[in-house]
Amino acid sequence: PSVKHSRCLVGKRKTNRSTLKMEQKESADVKRENKSDVLRDFQAFFFAMSRLNSFPWTFLEEDLQRNKSSDFILDILNQTCLHSLCRKFPPSVRFRRTFLSELIRRQEAAALDPPDELYDTLAEVVGAEDSTECYKSYLLPGGDAVSLLENVALISEGTTGLVTWEAALYLAEWALDHQQTFAGRTVLELGSGVGLTGITICRRCRPNRFVFSDCHPSILQKLKTNVQLSGLSERTTPAVGVEELDWTDVTEDRLKRIGADTVIAADVVYDPDVVLSLVELLSKILSCSSPEVLICSTVRNPETYDGFKQQLGERRRHVRSLWRIISFL
């Protein structure tokens, strides 16, 4: 079956039913709840370095006009640039500079003087040097965060695998909603990239063992850094390994040694040649054992995606009901 899943790890704000019921009352409690939700959105989008146009600026503008106060600006600042997570795992200098400049612009548009803290924070990043690397932090339910070292550029060192792509976010969110799929199991992740999905599963879904894998040297190095950053290793629970895995030449003996009960992959269906190698690998895995296979894809090219499904269908005698595709447009 094809499952379309639309929730995002970093937090697409849900409609609050109690707020809808009390709309006419305009109670102070509802207003505080709205502000709290919006503040969490600002924090989640900031640490994930989301596009600026995705931030809830309209709510901020209305608050500034209504209250004629900088209090909400300070609240946002304390939950973003001045938060301890930002001190430890800062987003890129350029992103913080742009974000702070936008806060100032919105404040000035409301004919209010920005607080000194806002200019002081901007002064810090204006004088800082840009880097090719930065940290992105993805907030989990309950307040925990997965912080990853990523490259700033989407394509660098000959690969796109040094940043987190959207399918990894969706698969991580799906895993949080289906923790029983991973509990007590040995999980193999194909094309792990910088590690968001796997680290999320290790932190929340209680697998017995988790094997991250990729084939590009730069990706493997960054992946190992992020696994260590999250405090995971062969000696932790779950036991974690990072392996170089070339889909075109991996042997059945090696796959048997891994012994995966569940195989996952995110954003690996993007090129016809890669798709062919992926299907061959999945067939090899399923000839060794009977794991559950979950593939999460962004449908960028319908022809490539349809070709992937067709090739899987041609090998249905192997995959049968053991595979699921989690797709979104």
Residue frames as qw, qx, qy, qz and C-alpha x, y, z in Angstrom:
[[0.000, 0.884, 0.467, 0.000, 0.00, 0.00, 0.00],
 [0.359, 0.411, -0.038, 0.837, 1.01, 3.61, -0.51],
 [0.372, -0.712, -0.490, 0.337, 0.75, 5.72, 2.62],
 [0.228, 0.659, 0.047, 0.715, 0.62, 9.52, 2.29],
 [0.562, -0.568, -0.417, 0.433, 1.85, 11.14, 5.47],
 [0.223, 0.779, 0.145, 0.567, 1.84, 14.90, 5.99],
 [0.518, -0.853, -0.029, 0.053, 3.16, 15.58, 9.49],
 [0.536, 0.642, -0.328, 0.440, 6.58, 17.13, 9.87],
 [0.704, -0.249, -0.473, 0.467, 9.02, 16.57, 12.72],
 [0.290, 0.084, -0.205, 0.931, 9.90, 20.22, 13.22],
 [0.021, 0.455, 0.644, -0.615, 6.32, 21.06, 13.92],
 [0.140, -0.348, -0.473, -0.797, 3.48, 22.04, 11.62],
 [0.202, -0.031, 0.544, -0.814, 1.23, 23.67, 14.15],
 [0.089, -0.376, -0.911, -0.143, -1.99, 21.77, 14.73],
 [0.323, -0.501, -0.228, -0.770, -5.38, 23.45, 14.94],
 [0.032, 0.014, -0.781, 0.624, -6.40, 23.71, 18.58],
 [0.254, -0.480, -0.761, -0.355, -9.99, 22.49, 18.93],
 [0.312, -0.632, -0.548, 0.450, -10.52, 24.13, 22.30],
 [0.134, -0.311, 0.093, 0.936, -9.50, 27.44, 20.76],
 [0.142, -0.221, -0.648, -0.715, -12.10, 26.99, 18.01],
 [0.332, -0.580, -0.744, -0.008, -14.84, 26.35, 20.56],
 [0.333, -0.698, -0.343, 0.532, -13.94, 29.46, 22.52],
 [0.408, 0.298, 0.296, 0.811, -13.30, 31.79, 19.56],
 [0.131, -0.768, -0.365, -0.510, -16.16, 34.12, 20.40],
 [0.599, -0.747, -0.234, 0.170, -15.04, 34.53, 24.00],
 [0.415, 0.727, -0.255, 0.484, -11.57, 35.82, 23.12],
 [0.732, -0.678, -0.050, 0.039, -10.42, 34.71, 26.55],
 [0.067, -0.858, 0.509, -0.020, -6.98, 35.59, 27.86],
 [0.710, -0.276, 0.646, 0.035, -6.24, 31.88, 28.30],
 [0.791, 0.488, 0.350, 0.115, -6.81, 31.19, 24.60],
 [0.315, 0.924, -0.195, 0.093, -4.61, 34.14, 23.59],
 [0.361, -0.700, 0.616, -0.012, -1.80, 32.87, 25.81],
 [0.806, 0.019, 0.588, 0.063, -2.18, 29.39, 24.34],
 [0.661, 0.730, 0.136, 0.105, -1.97, 30.78, 20.81],
 [0.068, 0.915, -0.389, 0.087, 1.12, 32.79, 21.68],
 [0.604, -0.468, 0.645, 0.003, 2.73, 29.75, 23.27],
 [0.832, 0.314, 0.447, 0.102, 2.08, 27.67, 20.14],
 [0.492, 0.859, -0.037, 0.141, 3.49, 30.37, 17.89],
 [0.228, -0.830, 0.507, -0.046, 6.56, 30.75, 20.09],
 [0.750, -0.188, 0.628, 0.091, 7.20, 27.01, 19.77],
 [0.740, 0.602, 0.270, 0.133, 6.86, 27.34, 16.00],
 [0.176, 0.938, -0.287, 0.085, 9.42, 30.15, 15.91],
 [0.471, -0.619, 0.628, -0.003, 11.81, 28.01, 17.96],
 [0.813, 0.098, 0.567, 0.084, 11.31, 24.84, 15.88],
 [0.638, 0.742, 0.152, 0.139, 11.65, 26.62, 12.53],
 [0.019, -0.926, 0.374, -0.037, 14.68, 28.59, 13.72],
 [0.524, -0.518, 0.674, 0.058, 16.70, 25.59, 14.90],
 [0.758, 0.250, 0.581, 0.158, 15.83, 23.57, 11.79],
 [0.144, -0.387, 0.374, 0.831, 16.84, 26.59, 9.65],
 [0.404, 0.576, 0.709, 0.056, 13.50, 26.57, 7.86],
 [0.256, 0.451, 0.345, 0.782, 12.73, 29.08, 5.13],
 [0.036, -0.114, -0.357, 0.926, 11.95, 32.48, 6.63],
 [0.433, -0.103, -0.286, -0.849, 8.62, 32.68, 4.83],
 [0.583, -0.262, -0.760, -0.115, 7.44, 29.65, 6.82],
 [0.216, -0.116, -0.614, 0.750, 7.65, 31.53, 10.14],
 [0.086, -0.727, -0.681, -0.020, 4.39, 32.85, 11.69],
 [0.266, 0.060, -0.040, 0.961, 5.19, 36.50, 11.02],
 [0.270, -0.532, -0.416, -0.686, 1.55, 37.55, 10.76],
 [0.632, -0.619, -0.460, 0.081, 0.91, 36.61, 14.38],
 [0.540, -0.257, -0.174, 0.782, 3.96, 38.63, 15.44],
 [0.080, 0.284, 0.232, 0.927, 2.82, 41.68, 13.46],
 [0.448, -0.617, -0.459, -0.457, -0.66, 41.52, 15.00],
 [0.669, -0.522, -0.392, 0.355, 0.80, 41.18, 18.50],
 [0.417, -0.071, -0.047, 0.905, 3.08, 44.19, 18.00],
 [0.123, -0.404, -0.322, -0.847, 0.20, 46.32, 16.72],
 [0.571, -0.601, -0.497, -0.257, -2.18, 45.19, 19.46],
 [0.705, -0.568, -0.287, 0.315, 0.12, 45.45, 22.47],
 [0.191, 0.918, -0.157, 0.310, 2.53, 48.21, 21.37],
 [0.608, -0.671, 0.423, -0.036, 5.23, 46.29, 23.21],
 [0.430, 0.589, -0.680, -0.078, 8.49, 44.46, 22.46],
 [0.620, -0.367, 0.619, -0.313, 7.77, 41.70, 24.96],
 [0.933, 0.225, 0.255, -0.118, 6.96, 39.07, 22.33],
 [0.561, 0.728, -0.368, 0.140, 10.12, 39.97, 20.37],
 [0.157, -0.629, 0.691, -0.320, 12.13, 39.32, 23.52],
 [0.822, -0.093, 0.486, -0.280, 10.30, 36.03, 24.05],
 [0.866, 0.498, -0.029, -0.009, 11.21, 34.95, 20.52],
 [0.293, 0.767, -0.519, 0.240, 14.81, 36.04, 21.02],
 [0.437, -0.500, 0.669, -0.335, 15.12, 34.04, 24.25],
 [0.863, 0.074, 0.467, -0.180, 13.75, 30.91, 22.57],
 [0.802, 0.583, 0.018, 0.130, 16.03, 31.23, 19.53],
 [0.510, 0.669, -0.325, 0.432, 19.32, 33.13, 19.36],
 [0.174, -0.624, 0.525, -0.552, 19.68, 33.47, 23.14],
 [0.935, -0.229, 0.015, -0.269, 18.59, 29.91, 23.91],
 [0.518, -0.575, 0.626, 0.093, 21.21, 27.54, 25.34],
 [0.823, 0.251, 0.491, 0.135, 20.71, 25.19, 22.37],
 [0.493, 0.858, 0.008, 0.141, 21.83, 27.97, 20.04],
 [0.209, -0.851, 0.480, -0.021, 24.96, 28.56, 22.10],
 [0.651, -0.296, 0.695, 0.078, 25.86, 24.85, 21.91],
 [0.507, 0.229, 0.738, 0.382, 24.65, 24.02, 18.38],
 [0.159, 0.607, 0.057, -0.777, 24.31, 27.31, 16.45],
 [0.662, 0.634, 0.396, 0.055, 22.57, 27.55, 13.07],
 [0.626, 0.312, 0.168, 0.694, 24.62, 29.19, 10.33],
 [0.230, -0.379, -0.137, 0.886, 25.85, 32.74, 10.83],
 [0.089, -0.085, -0.464, -0.877, 24.09, 33.87, 7.67],
 [0.356, -0.504, -0.737, -0.274, 20.76, 32.38, 8.77],
 [0.383, -0.589, -0.504, 0.502, 20.95, 33.99, 12.24],
 [0.159, -0.232, 0.092, 0.955, 21.88, 37.33, 10.69],
 [0.201, -0.237, -0.593, -0.743, 18.94, 37.18, 8.28],
 [0.406, -0.549, -0.731, 0.000, 16.53, 36.06, 11.00],
 [0.330, -0.524, -0.357, 0.699, 17.53, 38.87, 13.37],
 [0.043, -0.088, 0.277, 0.956, 17.35, 41.45, 10.58],
 [0.288, -0.397, -0.696, -0.525, 13.80, 40.29, 9.84],
 [0.395, -0.597, -0.619, 0.323, 12.82, 40.64, 13.50],
 [0.219, -0.389, -0.086, 0.891, 14.15, 44.20, 13.49],
 [0.078, -0.113, -0.516, -0.845, 12.33, 45.00, 10.25],
 [0.344, -0.534, -0.735, -0.239, 9.01, 43.75, 11.64],
 [0.372, -0.582, -0.465, 0.554, 9.50, 45.72, 14.84],
 [0.140, -0.261, 0.120, 0.947, 10.33, 48.93, 13.00],
 [0.153, -0.295, -0.664, -0.670, 7.32, 48.44, 10.72],
 [0.390, -0.653, -0.649, 0.012, 5.17, 48.53, 13.85],
 [0.015, 0.797, -0.074, 0.600, 6.74, 51.91, 14.75],
 [0.760, -0.649, 0.029, -0.005, 8.37, 50.41, 17.84],
 [0.095, 0.792, -0.596, 0.094, 11.98, 50.69, 18.93],
 [0.866, 0.062, -0.494, 0.048, 13.69, 47.28, 18.89],
 [0.702, -0.708, 0.076, 0.028, 15.07, 46.27, 22.32],
 [0.028, -0.818, 0.571, 0.063, 18.80, 46.60, 22.95],
 [0.672, -0.227, 0.705, 0.009, 19.12, 42.82, 23.26],
 [0.776, 0.536, 0.331, -0.009, 18.09, 42.46, 19.62],
 [0.383, 0.884, -0.258, 0.074, 20.79, 44.82, 18.34],
 [0.360, -0.666, 0.652, -0.054, 23.39, 43.31, 20.69],
 [0.790, 0.025, 0.613, 0.010, 22.65, 39.82, 19.37],
 [0.686, 0.714, 0.125, 0.055, 22.80, 41.03, 15.77],
 [0.055, 0.897, -0.437, 0.022, 26.16, 42.69, 16.46],
 [0.622, -0.404, 0.670, 0.026, 27.56, 39.32, 17.58],
 [0.773, 0.272, 0.555, 0.141, 26.69, 37.56, 14.33],
 [0.437, 0.899, -0.030, -0.025, 27.58, 40.49, 12.05],
 [0.058, -0.820, 0.570, 0.003, 31.16, 40.17, 13.26],
 [0.741, -0.205, 0.640, -0.011, 31.23, 36.36, 13.02],
 [0.104, 0.413, -0.732, -0.532, 32.75, 34.48, 10.08],
 [0.857, 0.189, -0.063, -0.475, 30.61, 32.34, 7.80],
 [0.356, -0.351, 0.864, 0.061, 31.41, 28.64, 7.63],
 [0.445, 0.133, -0.716, -0.521, 30.64, 25.84, 5.20],
 [0.410, -0.248, -0.874, 0.085, 29.15, 23.87, 8.13],
 [0.354, -0.368, 0.206, -0.835, 26.45, 24.60, 10.67],
 [0.066, 0.115, 0.939, -0.317, 24.20, 22.84, 13.15],
 [0.511, -0.249, -0.347, -0.746, 20.55, 22.09, 12.62],
 [0.120, -0.011, 0.858, -0.499, 18.42, 20.93, 15.54],
 [0.467, -0.242, -0.615, -0.587, 15.15, 19.09, 15.06],
 [0.359, -0.258, 0.533, -0.722, 12.80, 19.29, 18.02],
 [0.319, -0.151, -0.929, -0.111, 11.17, 16.07, 19.18],
 [0.549, -0.613, -0.329, -0.463, 7.87, 15.83, 21.05],
 [0.764, -0.548, -0.270, 0.208, 8.50, 16.51, 24.71],
 [0.153, -0.972, 0.157, 0.082, 11.21, 19.11, 24.17],
 [0.706, -0.327, 0.468, 0.420, 14.21, 16.93, 23.29],
 [0.444, 0.812, -0.193, -0.326, 16.20, 17.74, 20.15],
 [0.871, 0.076, 0.302, 0.381, 18.33, 15.93, 17.59],
 [0.034, 0.914, -0.225, -0.336, 21.24, 18.23, 16.72],
 [0.868, 0.228, 0.311, 0.313, 23.24, 17.50, 13.58],
 [0.204, -0.607, 0.365, 0.676, 26.32, 18.94, 11.93],
 [0.658, 0.570, 0.483, 0.097, 25.37, 19.62, 8.32],
 [0.395, 0.023, 0.310, 0.865, 26.80, 21.49, 5.36],
 [0.200, 0.530, 0.203, -0.798, 25.28, 24.86, 4.52],
 [0.352, 0.358, -0.520, -0.691, 25.20, 24.21, 0.75],
 [0.872, 0.112, 0.226, -0.420, 22.64, 21.73, -0.57],
 [0.930, 0.326, -0.047, 0.163, 25.25, 20.25, -2.92],
 [0.093, -0.867, 0.485, -0.057, 28.86, 20.05, -1.79],
 [0.324, -0.469, 0.819, 0.057, 31.82, 17.70, -2.12],
 [0.277, 0.169, -0.812, -0.485, 30.10, 16.03, -5.05],
 [0.216, -0.316, -0.923, 0.044, 27.03, 14.89, -3.11],
 [0.373, -0.526, -0.177, -0.744, 23.63, 16.00, -1.84],
 [0.739, -0.340, -0.581, 0.020, 23.95, 13.79, 1.23],
 [0.421, 0.026, -0.463, 0.780, 25.50, 16.32, 3.61],
 [0.306, -0.135, 0.169, -0.927, 22.18, 17.98, 4.48],
 [0.293, 0.263, 0.859, -0.327, 18.85, 16.69, 5.79],
 [0.213, -0.105, -0.574, -0.784, 16.17, 16.32, 3.12],
 [0.544, -0.185, 0.124, -0.809, 12.44, 16.48, 3.75],
 [0.818, -0.053, -0.507, -0.267, 11.77, 12.76, 3.33],
 [0.471, 0.089, -0.720, 0.502, 14.04, 12.08, 6.32],
 [0.231, -0.136, 0.378, -0.886, 11.88, 14.42, 8.41],
 [0.739, -0.062, -0.178, -0.647, 8.72, 12.62, 7.37],
 [0.766, 0.034, -0.641, 0.023, 10.14, 9.16, 7.99],
 [0.223, 0.135, -0.661, 0.704, 11.36, 10.25, 11.43],
 [0.458, -0.096, 0.221, -0.856, 7.89, 11.56, 12.23],
 [0.813, 0.002, -0.423, -0.401, 6.33, 8.33, 10.92],
 [0.572, 0.109, -0.743, 0.329, 8.69, 6.35, 13.16],
 [0.083, -0.137, 0.543, -0.824, 7.61, 8.34, 16.22],
 [0.669, -0.008, 0.046, -0.742, 4.01, 7.41, 15.42],
 [0.943, 0.096, -0.252, -0.198, 4.86, 3.72, 14.81],
 [0.165, -0.709, 0.658, -0.194, 7.48, 2.94, 17.43],
 [0.839, -0.128, 0.498, -0.177, 6.43, -0.72, 17.60],
 [0.808, 0.580, -0.106, -0.016, 7.85, -1.18, 14.09],
 [0.423, 0.672, -0.501, 0.344, 11.35, -0.74, 15.53],
 [0.549, -0.616, 0.417, -0.381, 11.14, -1.81, 19.18],
 [0.775, -0.309, 0.550, -0.037, 13.49, -4.70, 19.98],
 [0.854, 0.478, 0.192, 0.078, 14.59, -5.08, 16.37],
 [0.516, -0.307, 0.380, 0.703, 17.79, -4.82, 14.35],
 [0.411, 0.853, 0.243, -0.213, 17.31, -1.93, 11.93],
 [0.558, -0.042, 0.397, 0.728, 19.38, -1.28, 8.79],
 [0.256, 0.855, 0.176, -0.415, 19.13, 2.17, 7.24],
 [0.664, 0.283, 0.404, 0.562, 20.17, 2.57, 3.61],
 [0.259, 0.570, 0.180, 0.759, 21.54, 5.96, 2.53],
 [0.429, -0.628, -0.521, 0.387, 21.57, 7.39, 6.06],
 [0.172, 0.821, 0.080, 0.538, 22.97, 10.77, 5.04],
 [0.071, 0.538, -0.458, 0.704, 23.68, 12.94, 8.08],
 [0.281, -0.023, -0.901, 0.330, 21.59, 10.67, 10.30],
 [0.382, -0.201, 0.193, -0.881, 18.35, 12.39, 11.35],
 [0.805, -0.136, -0.315, -0.484, 15.95, 9.47, 10.86],
 [0.755, 0.025, -0.623, 0.205, 18.19, 6.87, 12.43],
 [0.191, 0.169, -0.557, 0.791, 19.16, 8.97, 15.44],
 [0.528, -0.217, 0.065, -0.819, 15.49, 9.78, 16.07],
 [0.862, -0.098, -0.425, -0.259, 14.63, 6.07, 15.99],
 [0.600, 0.101, -0.636, 0.475, 17.52, 5.24, 18.32],
 [0.019, -0.210, 0.422, -0.882, 16.48, 7.93, 20.79],
 [0.524, -0.049, 0.211, -0.824, 12.75, 7.16, 20.87],
 [0.812, 0.119, -0.294, -0.490, 11.82, 3.80, 19.32],
 [0.647, -0.456, 0.579, -0.194, 13.91, 1.34, 21.41],
 [0.835, 0.391, -0.372, -0.107, 15.54, -0.79, 18.69],
 [0.894, -0.383, 0.128, 0.194, 17.92, -3.50, 19.86],
 [0.550, -0.270, 0.392, 0.686, 20.55, -2.57, 17.27],
 [0.428, 0.859, 0.163, -0.228, 20.76, 0.08, 14.56],
 [0.640, -0.087, 0.423, 0.636, 23.08, 0.04, 11.54],
 [0.262, 0.851, -0.021, -0.454, 23.57, 3.33, 9.69],
 [0.690, 0.022, 0.529, 0.494, 25.00, 3.00, 6.18],
 [0.387, 0.877, -0.026, -0.283, 26.13, 5.09, 3.22],
 [0.884, 0.187, 0.187, 0.384, 28.89, 4.94, 0.63],
 [0.344, 0.821, -0.068, 0.450, 30.27, 8.48, 0.14],
 [0.623, -0.009, -0.461, 0.632, 33.41, 9.10, 2.29],
 [0.007, -0.283, 0.186, -0.941, 32.40, 12.65, 3.30],
 [0.654, -0.399, -0.235, -0.599, 28.90, 11.53, 4.24],
 [0.827, -0.214, -0.497, 0.151, 30.24, 8.64, 6.32],
 [0.420, 0.104, -0.414, 0.801, 32.56, 11.00, 8.20],
 [0.275, -0.309, 0.069, -0.908, 29.77, 13.47, 8.94],
 [0.775, -0.307, -0.404, -0.376, 27.44, 10.61, 9.88],
 [0.714, -0.121, -0.546, 0.421, 29.96, 9.24, 12.37],
 [0.136, 0.199, -0.295, 0.925, 30.34, 12.73, 13.86],
 [0.501, -0.317, -0.091, -0.800, 26.59, 13.08, 14.35],
 [0.818, -0.249, -0.511, -0.087, 26.19, 9.61, 15.81],
 [0.558, -0.046, -0.499, 0.661, 28.91, 10.40, 18.34],
 [0.088, -0.283, 0.101, -0.950, 27.36, 13.82, 18.96],
 [0.684, -0.342, -0.229, -0.602, 24.14, 12.04, 19.96],
 [0.424, -0.482, 0.669, -0.375, 26.00, 9.79, 22.41],
 [0.951, 0.130, 0.111, -0.258, 25.43, 6.59, 20.41],
 [0.119, 0.606, -0.780, -0.101, 27.96, 3.79, 19.88],
 [0.649, 0.057, -0.745, -0.141, 28.35, 0.00, 19.79],
 [0.298, -0.028, -0.790, 0.535, 28.45, 0.07, 23.61],
 [0.324, -0.005, 0.269, -0.907, 25.19, 1.97, 24.11],
 [0.226, 0.395, 0.888, -0.061, 21.59, 0.81, 24.13],
 [0.955, 0.260, 0.143, -0.028, 20.72, 0.46, 21.35],
 [0.609, -0.320, 0.464, 0.559, 24.03, -0.76, 19.94],
 [0.453, 0.849, 0.067, -0.263, 24.86, 1.42, 16.94],
 [0.641, -0.169, 0.480, 0.574, 27.17, 0.93, 14.00],
 [0.371, 0.801, -0.101, -0.459, 28.09, 3.03, 10.96],
 [0.699, -0.055, 0.633, 0.330, 29.05, 1.03, 7.87],
 [0.198, 0.479, -0.473, -0.712, 30.16, 1.77, 4.33],
 [0.591, 0.269, 0.755, -0.094, 27.65, -0.01, 2.11],
 [0.173, 0.341, -0.525, -0.760, 27.95, 0.09, -1.68],
 [0.746, 0.231, 0.346, -0.520, 24.61, -1.12, -3.06],
 [0.700, 0.540, -0.356, -0.303, 26.22, -2.50, -6.23],
 [0.562, 0.389, -0.719, 0.123, 28.68, -4.92, -4.63],
 [0.459, -0.402, 0.589, -0.529, 27.46, -5.80, -1.12],
 [0.332, 0.114, -0.927, -0.132, 27.42, -9.56, -0.60],
 [0.708, -0.415, -0.393, -0.415, 24.63, -11.72, 0.76],
 [0.698, -0.168, -0.546, 0.432, 26.98, -12.95, 3.48],
 [0.173, 0.109, -0.289, 0.935, 27.45, -9.40, 4.74],
 [0.472, -0.325, -0.186, -0.798, 23.72, -8.76, 4.70],
 [0.780, -0.308, -0.539, -0.077, 23.17, -11.97, 6.66],
 [0.516, -0.057, -0.502, 0.692, 25.71, -10.82, 9.25],
 [0.147, -0.227, 0.105, -0.957, 23.79, -7.57, 9.69],
 [0.153, -0.320, -0.928, 0.118, 20.61, -9.61, 10.17],
 [0.196, -0.039, 0.078, -0.977, 18.13, -6.75, 9.80],
 [0.158, 0.450, 0.848, -0.229, 14.54, -7.23, 10.96],
 [0.250, 0.882, 0.339, -0.211, 13.59, -3.82, 9.53],
 [0.507, 0.046, 0.316, 0.801, 15.16, -1.96, 6.59],
 [0.117, 0.883, 0.342, -0.300, 14.47, 1.74, 6.05],
 [0.458, 0.056, 0.296, 0.836, 15.50, 4.42, 3.57],
 [0.122, 0.841, 0.351, -0.393, 14.52, 8.04, 2.95],
 [0.293, 0.880, -0.140, -0.347, 14.85, 10.06, -0.25],
 [0.447, -0.353, 0.734, 0.371, 16.69, 7.36, -2.20],
 [0.522, 0.483, 0.673, 0.202, 14.30, 7.28, -5.21],
 [0.077, 0.848, 0.011, -0.525, 15.59, 10.24, -7.21],
 [0.194, 0.623, -0.606, -0.456, 17.56, 8.81, -10.15],
 [0.910, 0.193, -0.157, -0.330, 16.73, 5.86, -12.47],
 [0.595, 0.407, -0.657, 0.219, 20.23, 4.36, -12.12],
 [0.136, -0.320, 0.694, -0.631, 20.02, 4.60, -8.32],
 [0.772, -0.029, 0.176, -0.610, 16.55, 3.06, -8.39],
 [0.845, 0.271, -0.445, -0.123, 17.85, 0.03, -10.30],
 [0.363, 0.345, -0.736, 0.456, 20.62, -0.51, -7.73],
 [0.397, -0.235, 0.495, -0.736, 18.16, -0.04, -4.87],
 [0.875, 0.042, -0.032, -0.482, 15.71, -2.62, -6.20],
 [0.741, 0.307, -0.586, 0.111, 18.54, -5.10, -6.79],
 [0.103, 0.340, -0.701, 0.618, 19.75, -4.54, -3.22],
 [0.613, -0.150, 0.333, -0.700, 16.27, -4.95, -1.73],
 [0.903, 0.147, -0.288, -0.282, 15.84, -8.19, -3.66],
 [0.552, 0.335, -0.683, 0.342, 19.17, -9.42, -2.31],
 [0.201, -0.298, 0.593, -0.721, 18.20, -8.47, 1.25],
 [0.756, -0.030, 0.187, -0.626, 14.85, -10.24, 0.96],
 [0.836, 0.236, -0.484, -0.106, 16.47, -13.34, -0.45],
 [0.329, 0.319, -0.735, 0.500, 18.58, -13.57, 2.72],
 [0.036, -0.237, -0.764, 0.599, 15.83, -12.99, 5.28],
 [0.064, -0.643, -0.677, -0.351, 12.33, -11.56, 5.68],
 [0.190, -0.277, -0.342, 0.877, 12.65, -8.03, 7.07],
 [0.202, 0.850, 0.470, -0.126, 10.03, -5.33, 6.85],
 [0.449, 0.081, 0.247, 0.855, 11.13, -2.69, 4.34],
 [0.056, 0.875, 0.403, -0.262, 10.01, 0.94, 4.52],
 [0.451, 0.156, 0.283, 0.832, 10.91, 3.47, 1.83],
 [0.029, 0.828, 0.365, -0.424, 10.01, 7.16, 2.23],
 [0.479, 0.197, 0.430, 0.740, 10.17, 9.29, -0.90],
 [0.179, 0.637, 0.084, -0.745, 9.64, 12.81, -2.09],
 [0.632, 0.473, 0.576, 0.213, 7.98, 12.50, -5.50],
 [0.076, -0.645, 0.217, 0.728, 10.04, 14.93, -7.56],
 [0.293, 0.325, -0.654, -0.617, 9.90, 13.04, -10.86],
 [0.805, 0.045, 0.301, -0.510, 6.73, 10.94, -11.27],
 [0.808, 0.417, -0.388, -0.152, 8.37, 8.83, -14.01],
 [0.276, 0.446, -0.777, 0.347, 11.26, 7.85, -11.77],
 [0.432, -0.179, 0.631, -0.619, 8.92, 7.12, -8.88],
 [0.863, 0.206, 0.060, -0.457, 6.55, 5.07, -11.04],
 [0.657, 0.469, -0.590, 0.005, 9.53, 3.18, -12.43],
 [0.046, -0.371, 0.798, -0.474, 10.59, 2.31, -8.89],
 [0.660, 0.007, 0.479, -0.579, 7.14, 0.97, -8.05],
 [0.834, 0.381, -0.228, -0.327, 7.01, -0.96, -11.32],
 [0.453, 0.461, -0.745, 0.165, 10.35, -2.64, -10.66],
 [0.301, -0.221, 0.750, -0.546, 9.21, -3.56, -7.17],
 [0.788, 0.178, 0.199, -0.555, 6.03, -4.99, -8.64],
 [0.728, 0.445, -0.496, -0.165, 8.02, -7.14, -11.06],
 [0.346, 0.284, -0.821, 0.355, 9.78, -8.67, -8.06],
 [0.599, -0.408, 0.104, -0.681, 6.60, -9.11, -6.02],
 [0.899, -0.102, -0.424, -0.036, 7.34, -12.78, -5.48],
 [0.548, 0.114, -0.509, 0.654, 10.14, -11.58, -3.17],
 [0.016, -0.220, 0.305, -0.926, 8.67, -8.51, -1.52],
 [0.294, -0.492, -0.813, -0.103, 5.00, -9.55, -1.25],
 [0.317, -0.859, -0.312, -0.252, 3.52, -7.70, 1.76],
 [0.719, -0.382, -0.199, 0.545, 6.86, -7.00, 3.41],
 [0.352, 0.049, 0.082, 0.931, 7.39, -3.55, 1.92],
 [0.040, 0.854, 0.481, -0.195, 5.65, -0.24, 2.39],
 [0.380, 0.350, 0.156, 0.842, 6.14, 3.02, 0.53],
 [0.161, -0.770, -0.401, 0.470, 5.63, 6.21, 2.49],
 [0.399, 0.310, 0.352, 0.788, 5.32, 8.95, -0.09],
 [0.016, 0.801, 0.364, -0.476, 4.43, 12.63, -0.14],
 [0.515, 0.688, 0.298, 0.415, 4.27, 15.23, -2.87]]
